[in-house]
Amino acid sequence: MTLNKPVYLTPEGLAKLQARRKKLNDVLRPEVAERIRLAKEIGGSLNNAEYDDAKNEQAFLEGEMIDLDGKIKNARLIADEKPSGKVKLGSKVTVTLYDGKKENYAIVGSAEASPGEGKISNESPMGKALMGKKVGDKVEVSTPSGPTKITVAVIK
């Protein structure tokens, strides 16, 4: 994570990061520490696969906690403002695809993006293409299957 880079989050997204950080610290960290202690008791720390595995898991957890700490520290909440008529962070957008099919997206920061849930990052190709657009604007988006033309139908 880049130091001091703003991490745009909804209040729900921030709460999820904080809950994950708390679980790592209060539940998983003590469990891994206990695994390390038991593995050391049973077979020392040399040539002990269980010990090595637990130490690797500990390193992963510590790294995830550092990453979460950075995201939480640099969090910038996406304000629940009145719709401005333009797509911005926090907007809920309905687009019409070239074939007439409609898709719904919520524009969120990259730390909260989950395309399967319809949450797309403002830094993704689709998110970048939609930012600042108004209802009726036509946009061409680069996708893995090639350029796709969409029209902004609704902004909330």
C-alpha positions as CSV (number, residue, x, y, z in Angstrom):
1,M,0.0,0.0,0.0
2,T,1.3,3.4,-0.9
3,L,1.9,5.6,2.2
4,N,-0.7,8.3,2.8
5,K,-2.7,7.5,-0.4
6,P,-6.3,8.1,0.4
7,V,-8.4,5.0,0.7
8,Y,-12.0,5.8,-0.3
9,L,-14.6,3.8,1.7
10,T,-18.2,3.8,2.5
11,P,-19.0,3.8,6.3
12,E,-19.9,0.1,5.8
13,G,-16.6,-0.6,4.1
14,L,-14.6,1.0,6.9
15,A,-16.6,-1.0,9.5
16,K,-15.7,-4.2,7.6
17,L,-12.0,-3.4,7.6
18,Q,-12.1,-2.5,11.3
19,A,-13.9,-5.7,12.1
20,R,-11.4,-7.8,10.1
21,R,-8.5,-6.1,11.9
22,K,-10.1,-6.8,15.3
23,K,-10.7,-10.5,14.4
24,L,-7.1,-10.8,13.3
25,N,-5.7,-9.3,16.5
26,D,-8.2,-10.7,19.0
27,V,-8.9,-14.2,17.6
28,L,-6.5,-15.4,14.9
29,R,-3.2,-13.9,16.3
30,P,-3.6,-15.7,19.7
31,E,-4.6,-19.0,17.8
32,V,-1.4,-18.9,15.7
33,A,0.7,-18.0,18.7
34,E,-0.7,-21.1,20.5
35,R,0.0,-23.2,17.4
36,I,3.6,-22.0,17.5
37,R,4.0,-22.7,21.2
38,L,2.6,-26.3,20.8
39,A,4.7,-27.0,17.8
40,K,7.8,-25.8,19.6
41,E,6.9,-28.0,22.6
42,I,6.5,-31.1,20.6
43,G,9.4,-30.8,18.2
44,G,11.5,-27.7,18.7
45,S,11.9,-25.2,15.9
46,L,14.3,-27.1,13.6
47,N,12.9,-29.4,10.9
48,N,9.4,-29.0,12.3
49,A,6.8,-28.6,9.5
50,E,4.0,-27.6,11.9
51,Y,6.2,-24.9,13.5
52,D,7.3,-23.6,10.1
53,D,3.7,-23.5,8.9
54,A,2.5,-21.7,12.0
55,K,5.4,-19.1,11.6
56,N,4.4,-18.5,8.0
57,E,0.8,-18.0,9.0
58,Q,1.9,-15.6,11.7
59,A,3.9,-13.6,9.1
60,F,0.9,-13.5,6.8
61,L,-1.4,-12.3,9.6
62,E,1.0,-9.6,10.7
63,G,1.3,-8.4,7.1
64,E,-2.4,-8.3,6.7
65,M,-2.8,-6.3,9.9
66,I,-0.2,-3.8,8.7
67,D,-2.1,-3.4,5.4
68,L,-5.4,-3.0,7.2
69,D,-3.9,-0.4,9.6
70,G,-2.7,1.6,6.6
71,K,-6.1,1.5,4.9
72,I,-7.9,2.5,8.1
73,K,-5.4,5.3,8.9
74,N,-5.8,6.7,5.4
75,A,-9.6,6.1,5.1
76,R,-11.6,8.9,3.5
77,L,-15.3,8.3,3.9
78,I,-17.4,8.7,0.8
79,A,-20.0,11.2,1.8
80,D,-23.7,10.5,1.4
81,E,-24.4,13.7,-0.4
82,K,-27.4,14.7,-2.5
83,P,-27.1,13.4,-6.1
84,S,-25.2,16.0,-8.2
85,G,-26.4,14.6,-11.5
86,K,-22.9,13.3,-12.2
87,V,-21.3,10.0,-11.4
88,K,-18.9,10.3,-8.4
89,L,-17.6,8.1,-5.6
90,G,-20.6,6.7,-3.8
91,S,-22.9,6.9,-6.8
92,K,-25.2,4.1,-7.7
93,V,-25.4,3.9,-11.4
94,T,-27.6,2.0,-13.9
95,V,-26.1,1.6,-17.3
96,T,-27.7,0.3,-20.5
97,L,-25.5,-2.0,-22.5
98,Y,-25.4,-2.0,-26.3
99,D,-27.8,-4.9,-26.4
100,G,-30.4,-3.1,-24.2
101,K,-29.5,-5.1,-21.1
102,K,-29.2,-3.0,-17.9
103,E,-26.6,-3.4,-15.2
104,N,-26.3,-1.7,-11.8
105,Y,-23.1,-0.6,-10.2
106,A,-22.0,1.2,-7.0
107,I,-18.9,3.3,-7.5
108,V,-16.5,2.7,-4.5
109,G,-12.8,3.0,-3.7
110,S,-10.5,0.1,-4.7
111,A,-10.3,-1.2,-1.2
112,E,-14.0,-2.0,-1.2
113,A,-14.5,-3.1,-4.8
114,S,-16.3,-6.4,-5.3
115,P,-17.5,-6.7,-8.9
116,G,-19.5,-9.8,-8.1
117,E,-21.6,-7.7,-5.7
118,G,-21.8,-4.8,-8.3
119,K,-19.3,-2.7,-6.4
120,I,-16.7,-1.3,-8.9
121,S,-13.7,0.7,-8.2
122,N,-13.4,4.3,-9.3
123,E,-10.0,3.2,-10.6
124,S,-11.3,0.3,-12.7
125,P,-11.8,0.8,-16.5
126,M,-15.6,0.9,-16.0
127,G,-15.3,3.2,-13.0
128,K,-12.9,5.6,-14.7
129,A,-15.1,5.7,-17.8
130,L,-18.2,6.5,-15.7
131,M,-16.8,9.1,-13.3
132,G,-18.2,12.6,-14.1
133,K,-20.7,11.3,-16.6
134,K,-24.4,12.4,-16.6
135,V,-27.6,10.5,-17.5
136,G,-27.7,10.0,-21.2
137,D,-23.9,10.1,-21.7
138,K,-22.6,7.4,-23.9
139,V,-19.3,5.8,-22.9
140,E,-16.9,3.3,-24.5
141,V,-15.2,1.0,-22.0
142,S,-12.2,-1.2,-22.7
143,T,-13.0,-4.7,-21.4
144,P,-11.2,-8.0,-21.7
145,S,-13.6,-9.0,-24.5
146,G,-13.0,-5.7,-26.3
147,P,-14.5,-2.3,-26.3
148,T,-18.1,-2.1,-24.9
149,K,-20.5,0.8,-25.5
150,I,-22.8,1.8,-22.6
151,T,-25.2,4.6,-21.8
152,V,-25.7,6.0,-18.4
153,A,-29.3,5.5,-17.5
154,V,-29.8,6.3,-13.9
155,I,-27.6,8.0,-11.2
156,K,-28.5,7.8,-7.5
